[in-house]
């Protein structure tokens, strides 16, 4: 299976050496991720499904 690193575009990813998520096949592992939108706002307050979608987007 192919391993896909998923980036949020944070400048710290290349400095620290991590990815927001890793996808292998149909499985996605997410770590250290918050549902933050492009303008720095929290996405999906009170809606865990919307927050999960933002974290894996």
GIZI-V968857 format. One record per residue. N is the residue number from 1. RES is the residue in three letters. SS is DSSP state (h for helix, s for strand, l for the rest). PSI is psi in whole degrees, 0 to 359 (NA if undefined). Layout:
# GIZI-V968857
[[N | RES | SS | PSI] [N | RES | SS | PSI]]
This chain:
# GIZI-V968857
[[1 | UNK | l | 151] [2 | UNK | l | 137] [3 | UNK | s | 127] [4 | UNK | s | 124] [5 | UNK | s | 133] [6 | UNK | s | 122] [7 | UNK | l | 148] [8 | UNK | l | 352] [9 | UNK | l | 3] [10 | UNK | l | 136] [11 | UNK | l | 340] [12 | UNK | h | 339] [13 | UNK | h | 315] [14 | UNK | h | 331] [15 | UNK | h | 313] [16 | UNK | h | 331] [17 | UNK | h | 50] [18 | UNK | l | 165] [19 | UNK | l | 149] [20 | UNK | l | 329] [21 | UNK | s | 157] [22 | UNK | s | 130] [23 | UNK | s | 130] [24 | UNK | s | 112] [25 | UNK | l | 233] [26 | UNK | l | 4] [27 | UNK | s | 137] [28 | UNK | s | 127] [29 | UNK | s | 127] [30 | UNK | s | 137] [31 | UNK | l | 139] [32 | UNK | l | 35] [33 | UNK | l | 137] [34 | UNK | l | 153] [35 | UNK | l | 68] [36 | UNK | s | 130] [37 | UNK | l | 176] [38 | UNK | l | 333] [39 | UNK | l | 7] [40 | UNK | l | 3] [41 | UNK | l | 154] [42 | UNK | s | 130] [43 | UNK | l | 134] [44 | UNK | l | 38] [45 | UNK | l | 127] [46 | UNK | l | 6] [47 | UNK | l | 89] [48 | UNK | h | 326] [49 | UNK | h | 318] [50 | UNK | h | 322] [51 | UNK | h | 318] [52 | UNK | h | 319] [53 | UNK | h | 318] [54 | UNK | h | 320] [55 | UNK | h | 334] [56 | UNK | l | 7] [57 | UNK | l | NA]]
